[in-house]
């Protein structure tokens, strides 16, 4: 199941270059809320509820959402059904019900509910809800193996209703990826990241796609940014191990492939392992930090000096990722960054998270000053 309600909130709008990062949930840390009416309610849906539901029905839906987020989907559906009796054919209630059915693996029922929600949203002219209902329906179709139909749904939602929703681009890109349409997947994911570069799954998928295609620099930057957003999940383990692999001597033995305008940058990454030989007494963590500093500073400086060429379509890496990480490398927060993205490989992670809470929060506060610097 690829639909993820938690990603519906857009934390950043406009062109890449001025991120506004949200401190993720990290073990004992408290995550910022991604929903409005309850600790997890989508802002779009919350607004619709406030405008068109009675307080009693609104409370029932909010309670259902809480149960859903705890994994108790049947109880959630009971509350949604009660709300539906008070507000028949309400599209937001149908959305929440469909979302729970997808979580339960009943995609056929989810499709029916999504269609009912779409009919109700169009009849009520609730334009903000229509694209995410299309997204939900497309996700159910994709889960059923009807990926071609899902792609049509995503394109309809983007082209007719919401061309600025990164989640739609991500799910469309994932459908392209699953069907082997790699160029379209890459282009679509990048379009979404231009709108919101702080979408973790988009950064992860782009990094994975680039790694599979032998594009070291693109994979390295995308996965490092992903780890900054999502440092402690199963995907984080894979992403961090991939970054370590790119920094290792074993990877260098494969050689540098032709990667277009990124070939020279790939060489910088491949040669970073030589720093290990220059500092044999350092710990693995210290060696990784030295290599990250070398890559972040060298790539940006060579780009600025014209030693690394760039082509149309490279803007995400050279205008966003590269200056972003260069700024981190030159700051007093670099040590915090290196440890933070490597949480999954740190045996003392829990202790550091507890004792270093203020340090981590100060790091994210500093990052969020980026637009003014």
Secondary structure, 3 states (H helix, E strand, C coil): CCCCHHHCCCCCCCCCCCCCCCCCCCCCCCCCCCCCCCCCCCHHHHHHHHHHCCHHHHHHHHHHHHHHHCCCHHHHHHHHHHHHHHCCCCHHHHHHHHHHHHHCCCHHHHHHHHHHHHHHHHHCCCHHHHHHHHHHHHHHHHHCCCHHHHHHHHHHHHHHHCCCCHHHHHHHHHHHHHCCCHHHHHHHHHHHHHHCCCCHHHHHHHHHHHHHCCCHHHHHHHHHHHHHHCCCCHHHHHHHHHHHHHCCHHHHCCCCCCCHHHHHHHHHHHHHHHHHHHCCCCCHHHHHHHHHHHHHHHHHHHHHCCCCCCCCCCHHHHHHHHHHHHHHHCCCCHHHHHHHHCHHHCCCHHHHHHHCHHHHHHHHHHHCCHHHC
